[in-house]
């Protein structure tokens, strides 16, 4: 399948910047795909979006849109990509219909109202065509901005932090609505966010950026469970790292390295997520003490100190509560391979013995 958009060795390094904002970026977007650009502030996410839209130009590299090289000469309007800005950029003196119709200035006037009305209906705002932006909720304003991007019927829309201005209570609902709109219109999208839970929920693939460099790209499951770098491991969710000895023992038990693992050295650690650890009451098998407890509603999250001095986090359901200072037994709950790191980079996978022998 040919990509709709391809970035090849794209670099953006303005004269005023000490380091490149985007460095040697290689990225593809495929038809009907939702690709999320994820990373901390200053990682180059929004600049990458603006480069694709033609609002900024790269110093080197190529951007290809539907097989046509954009280069430095193709203006934004010729790229036929819709753009939804972080603040929505609605005209306050224009109605919903007028805001959406504004995106159709290149379309024959006889078709503009019909296309704008169809886009408004697609985002679930039928009947609100004559309202002004200040008469709408934040979620409705966002949908107007999406309708305006969809009205010219582009094959791709670009969204910069589309959920950041929404209350937490409605963010999940609006996110699901956006996903349904994109699927219903068969529209590909590139979405910028710094929120890993948001990326995991909406993406087909995630491109993780840091300091202008693409660290990893893949499915949400791959980035969460099989990160390639320590940065990726920690950014995608809480992670702890257990030392592993030459006999493949860790403080939670023995593990079995896969065939691709190099010989184990003192530099290696096993990555575990909270749900990879089981916690039970004390007894002869105790190997940790609880140093802190956080109530999260459906569950408790515990900070523990293993007997070897390693800090580790785990969870229990809300019906089981352990006390701070209580000794407990921690063991592997994982029934899947775990990533092993040598310094900053992944070097292979290991499987807890209890899971490996099932």
Secondary structure as UniProt FT lines:
FT   STRAND          5..12
FT   TURN            15..16
FT   STRAND          22..29
FT   TURN            31..32
FT   STRAND          34..38
FT   TURN            41..42
FT   HELIX           45..53
FT   STRAND          60..65
FT   TURN            66..67
FT   STRAND          68..69
FT   TURN            71..73
FT   HELIX           76..78
FT   STRAND          81..84
FT   TURN            86..87
FT   TURN            92..93
FT   HELIX           96..101
FT   HELIX           102..104
FT   TURN            105..106
FT   HELIX           109..122
FT   TURN            123..124
FT   TURN            126..127
FT   TURN            129..130
FT   HELIX           133..135
FT   HELIX           138..151
FT   TURN            152..153
FT   STRAND          156..160
FT   TURN            162..165
FT   HELIX           168..185
FT   STRAND          188..193
FT   HELIX           196..202
FT   STRAND          205..210
FT   TURN            211..212
FT   STRAND          213..218
FT   HELIX           220..225
FT   HELIX           230..235
FT   STRAND          240..243
FT   TURN            246..247
FT   STRAND          249..250
FT   TURN            251..252
FT   STRAND          253..257
FT   TURN            259..260
FT   TURN            266..267
FT   STRAND          268..272
FT   HELIX           274..276
FT   STRAND          277..280
FT   TURN            284..285
FT   STRAND          288..295
FT   STRAND          299..306
FT   TURN            307..308
FT   STRAND          311..317
FT   TURN            318..319
FT   TURN            324..325
FT   STRAND          327..332
FT   STRAND          338..342
FT   TURN            343..344
FT   STRAND          345..352
FT   HELIX           353..356
//
